[in-house]
């Protein structure tokens, strides 16, 4: 087994930036988790990344994340002990111990949360996740797409409430039950999703996504230091396409059914002058139109970045007057497979249209 | 328990349901079938439970109206009990109901018949209440969690720990509504000793006795209302015709008000009763007449059959009867959880029953 790679103090900043980009508008701002990580680091905790290849086939891994409205996390700061509670509850339920933790989604705050939990529990973080981005609903994940059941799941609130879904009729039912519980609990809860074996992760997760997020963040930080365009640096690192540059001219946003939904309008400038973009969101950006024509849809990543700093702009903070660049990054092929599109394609979000992508893929 | 006793229990439980759930007809059909299959229910006196016996505490949660469309299935009722035994790693020695009133009275009989374990002659309410924490166990400070829930599909959820009994209700109610407003539940296992010290004992025997009295009166062409009053030291508050019902289903409950215009000795008077699944408060001509936790039972004036808050309707001729609540419920600790304030009324408990207030 090769040695664990340490996630350094500098890596933390890069990871926070990179998870923001991969959050595709949602997943929550990683800033609070970053503060938690820095504090833990100052207290002497260290964060370690484990290559999935170094997991034993039978090693059990805790897949963790926050559920709820990202806005609530801005008021009620995440507490490391709270985040670790569903992991302990899962260990009691399954009667075993975890060897490592893994993010339920690399995008946004959930991309950094495993570090917090890992530090509290003294475990390494697996360099992988099942989404390669962020999605608003629990069943929108590579593991359910590939047929793994979405139970048992444990969920804890900031009080002393712990809930276990021991079985569900479908992955969608797990989402439906826990969304309701989460809303009752104040729209913020920490989750531990079904335990995954090392073998399942090696075969079914999207590998290397934590390292990828750190490298995207490094690219942004490097470009800033050299006073070059950070947006270009992201594209060079992540292999996406730049779609548009413009100014936000309108945002319609409403909090409904535990989600943040709405529309953003962006008018072009520079080379895009005279054109306009519209993007719909449900926590994450879902679908983008240029002058009324659909250009990109889920599951491809639609990233809205600050045109100057390169930092990602979330759906809960995007506002009039911001100067932005719109990027599209390719989704993993697990998500763009036929089974994937049924769960995370445009129709799963209520749009009666086919997946549209700007990226070349080898069709399987 | 003989098949005949089960018939009486169903009638008595309807009366003790105090409007929440009525005569548990569908559950009775299930039990008749189980008896025909040679799976009878057996009753055990709480005094005969070993101190460390493990008792399952079961109940349906949700809107009684839903069970009229989606018929009760004994295998469904059994599921949370199996979940709880798996979760705690301890098999159950006996089963009891959370409430003797309405459909939940027969639930432990189905579970007991299927599992081959006895039904404890006790409950935690001595009547029916709308919320999970309104129980003698909660009044005595025992936690409701772990709390297992199963719906009619294949969804199973356990509230492993809860910040309070009220949080168990709050989370459980939300999940229950998502699941279609009917779920089978099994709350925290109790030892034989806990049951003896904190449950309301003898409730099933009492309901059988009450139901038997109603049946005897019918057979002798006597007033079943008088039989109920005699069996339970009840008070006859009002007789009249239902003049108006305002009913709405909100937050997983059926809420509203029923208005009854008097006849015979109550001609010219008006009785009105608020309800949240169960009848909560009754007024005669605007004056408070009766309130929780005392039982407010609206009975068919002729048959003595209980009328539920979801079935009460214009034109029914009814007798309104109050039965005294168990002293545990009218204690200070009890009133904090099941008194009028717990239902949102800024009223102090007063009772028409001698010695209760």
Interface residues (C-beta under 8 A of the other chain):
Chain A: X89 X92 X93 X154 X157 X159 X160 X161 X162 X163 X164 X165 X166 X167 X168 X169 X173 X176 X177 X180 X181 X183 X184 X185
Chain B: X83 X87 X153 X154 X155 X156 X157 X158 X159 X160 X161 X162 X163 X167 X170 X171 X174 X175 X177 X178 X179
